[in-house]
């Protein structure tokens, strides 16, 4: 027969073990519930890791340490290349004093801030606010980027309309806001595309232009010398270029590849490729951009992730081919060199 004292001790030990097991189970249940709550709250969010360093002018690049320092305060250093691209768009790539155009985000008239460091501090704080709201509502990173220009109300709008930014939704929101305010226009509906032209893509990423390497880098290094020059019809050497002229000149100078003079002739001599085989360095052709009496009227060089580099009416610049004017006039793709 077991003594009563031992029975009592056994019961106490059993209770301790039982409460220990119950405690472990509660921790597991709470952890699962928290994870499910987080996933429901932010099913997609934004993937900043898909963005690498793009084509950032030196006037902006010198501020990278300050931007990184500010981002680290909020645990957002993974967004450094997004912020650098936003800053390039906001400043126009120049040594602006209000380099992130932060004045309006704190209720001041444009360009009131006259200290680049303070502009970055306020700009990063504004960026942090849209990222926080992006995570809360589970929208994509493009929505957050557009919200830097539109304000966080755009996140509310996208959260109710599929949780993913599109050029069409950006235009709709602009129209709605302009109507409410009695303005002719509101913000920049193409802000995401304008920012992404300054982004690079990490391996496997989906940012803006890819980081050039090898012969393609040699070619792009030459072409980028002329970024910002105005378009000039018939221009085929520095300092004046039209769309086919800059390609003819740079391919010849860097790779000794002789392209014909016009966009139509470059299309004719190229090896035609389907969209799923398009690679950086291939040529992108367009139609109907002016009344030329021929099918192909414009050409650019594909730089990856839906972007091209070209000379158009806005000058020598990066442009998206995934939306807007260029998508509507897209004609085809051709390969003139292997990279």
N, C-alpha and C positions, 0 to 999 in steps of 0.2 A: 504494500500500500504506500502511495506517494505522500510524503508529509505535506500538510497544508501550506507551510511556508514556501516550499518549492513550487507548489501550484500557483501561489500568488506571484512569485518571481517570474514564472513562465508566462503568466497572463500579462504582466507588465511588459516583458520583452516582446510578446506578441503584439501588444498595442503599439509599441515603439516602431516595430517593423512595419505594421499596417499603416501608421501615419507617414512613415518614410516613403513607402510605396505610393500612397495617395499623393504626397507632395511631389514626387517625381512625375506622376501622371498629370497633375495639374500644371506643372511647368511645361510638359510636352504639349498639352492641350492649348495653353496660352500661346506658346511659340508658334504652333500651327495656325491658330486664329489670327495672330499678328501678321504672319506671313501672308495668309489669305487676304487680310485686310489691306496690306501694302500692295499686293498684286491687283486687287480690285481697284484701289485708288490710283495706281499708276501701272496699267497693263502694258503700256509701251514706253511712255516717257520719251526722252531724247537721248540719242546715242552720239555724244560728243567725241567718243573714241574713234569714230569713223572719219574724222577730219584731221588732216595733217597740215603742215605749214605750206601755204600757197605763195602767191606772188604779191608780197607785201613790200611797199616802197620803204626806203631807208628812213624817211621822215616819220614813219609809223613804227618801224621795226626797233628803233632806238628806245622806244617806250615799253618794250616787252617786259623787262625786269619789273617795272612799276606795276604793269597790268597783272603780272603773275603774283606779285606780292599782295595786291588787293584781292585777287581771286582766292588766294590761299586763306584769307581771313574767313571766307565762307565755305571753304572746302570745295571750291569749284575750279581748281587749277586745270582740270581736264578740258575746260572750255577755252583755253588760252587762244587757240587758233580761230575759234569762232569770234571771240572778242576782238582779236587783231583785224579780222576781216570786216567786222562791223565798224571798227574805228577807221579803217581805210575808206569805207563807203561814206561814213559821216564827215570825214575831214577832206574827202576828195584826194587823199594821198599827199596832202601838203602839211607843212608845219603849222597847223592851225593851233590857236591858243585854246579854244574850246574843242579839243581834239575829238571828243566823243559826242559833241553837240549835246551836252548834258543840261544846259541851262533850262530848257523847257520841261525837263523831267522833274524839276523842283519849282516849277511855276514862274520862272524868270523869262524875259524876252530872249530870243535866240542870240547866241554869242555874248551873253552877259559875262559868263565865266571867262576870265583872262589868264588862267593858270592851268597849263596842261595836266599837272599832277592832280589838282583838285577836280578837273574835268574827268579824269580817269577814275578817281575815287567815287564821284557821284554816278558816273556812267556804269561802273561795275556794280554799284549798289542797285541801280535800276535794272541791270541785267539779272542780278541775283533775285530780284522780286519777280521777274517774269519766269525765271527758271523754277522758283518755288511754286508758282501758280501752275506752271507746266506739269510739274510732278503731282500736284494736288488733283488736277483734272485729267491727267493721263493723256495729254495731247503730245504731238511730236515736236521735235526740236525746231523744225521749220516754222511752226506756229509761234514758238518763243522768239525766234529771230524776227519774224514779221511784227511781233508785239513790241519789240524795241522801238519800232517806228510808229506803230498804231496806238500803243498803250495796251494795258492788260485786258481791256474790254474785248479785244479780239480773241483772247483765250476762251472767254465765256461763250463767244459766238461759235468758235470751232468745236468746243466741247458739246454743243447742242447739234452740231452738223457733221458728225462722223469722226471727230477727234483727229483729223488729219488736214493740214494746210493744203490748199490747192490755189492756183492762180485765180480760178473762177470765184472761189469763196473770198479771197482777198479783195477782188474787185467788187463783189457784192457788199462786203462790209464797208468799203470805201464809199460806195454809193449811198448806203444807209446813213452813215455818219455825216456825209456832205449834205444830205437832205435834211437831217435833224438840225444841223448848224446853219443851214442856209448858205453853204459854201458851194463853189463850183467843183471843188475836188477836195479829197481828204487823204493825206499821207501819200505814200508811194506803194501802189498795189504790187509792183514788181520788186519790192525791197529784198525779198529772199534771193531772187536771181541776181540782183545787183551785188549783194553781199557774197554770194557763193562764188562769184567769179574770182574772188581773192582767196578762196580756200583751196587747200590741197586735200588729197584723200590718202589716208593710211591704207596699208595693204588690205584689200577686201572691203574698203570703205565706200561710201557713196557721197562724198562731199563734192567740191567743185572740181577744178582742173587737177589732173594727177601730177605728181612731181616728176618732171622730166629727167631721163637718164640717157646715157650713151649718145648716139648720133642725134636722137630726138632732142636732147638737151642742148647740143651744139646748135641745132637749128633754132630752137626756141630762144636761146640766149641772144642770138642775132635778131630775131623778130621782136623781142621785148625791148630792144634798144629804141624802137620806134613807137612804143606804146604812148598813146595820147596825141600823136600827130593828127592833124585834120585830114579827112578824106579829100583826095583830089582826082577827079576823073582823068584817066590817061597817065597818071603818075606811076612810074616804074622804077624809080631810084630815089634815095634819100635827097631831100626831106619830104617828097610828095609821093604818095602811094594810093592807088585804087585797090580793089579787092584782089584781083589776079596779079597786079604788079608787085605787091609785097611778097607774094608767094614765089613768083618767078625770080625775083631778085635774091631772096634769102636761100632758096633751094640751090640756086647756082653758086652763090658765094660760099656757102658752108659745106655743101655735099656734092658740088659739081654735077647736079642734076638739072638738065635744061628743060624747063617747062615752057609750053607755048604761051602766047601773050594773053589771050582772053579766057574768061571763065568757061565759055562754051568749048573752046579748044582744049582746055585742061581736062574738062569732063570727057571729051572724045578720046583723049589719049590714055586716060586712067583705066585701071582694071576695076570694073564695077563690082561692088560687094553689097551683100544684104545687111540690114541693120544689126543682126546678131553677131556679125563678124567685124563690126566697126572698132577700130583701135586708135589710140592717140597717134597722130601723124598722118592719118587718112584725111582726105579732102571731103568737105561737105558742100553740096551744090544746091542752089536755090533758083526758083523761077518766078517770073512776074514781078520782080522788084523795080523794074522800070520797062518802058516800051522799047525793047531792043531789037525786035524782029527775029528773035531766036529763043529757044526754050530756056537755056541756062543763062541767068543774068547776074549771079553773085556766087562767090566761093569763099570758104574759110577753111582753116585747118582745125581738125578735131583735137581737143586737148584732154578729153576724158570726162566721164561723169556728166554728160549732157551739155558740155561747154565747147565753144570754138573760139579761136582767136582770128580776128578779121579786121579789115578796113571797111567801114561803112559810113553812112552819113553822120554818125556821131563821132567818127574818128577811128583810130586804131585801138581796138579794145577786145576784151573778152565778152562774149554774148552767149546766152542760153539758146539751145535749139530744141528744148523740151516744152516750151510754152510760148505764147505770144506770136509776134510778127514772124520770126524766123521759122517756127514750127509750121505756121500756116503756109509758108512759101517753100518748104522743103521739097527738093526734087530727087536727090539721090546721093550716093556715096561712091567715092573712087579712091583707089590706092595707086600712088605713084612711086613709093619707096617702101622698103622693108625696114622696120625699126626693131 
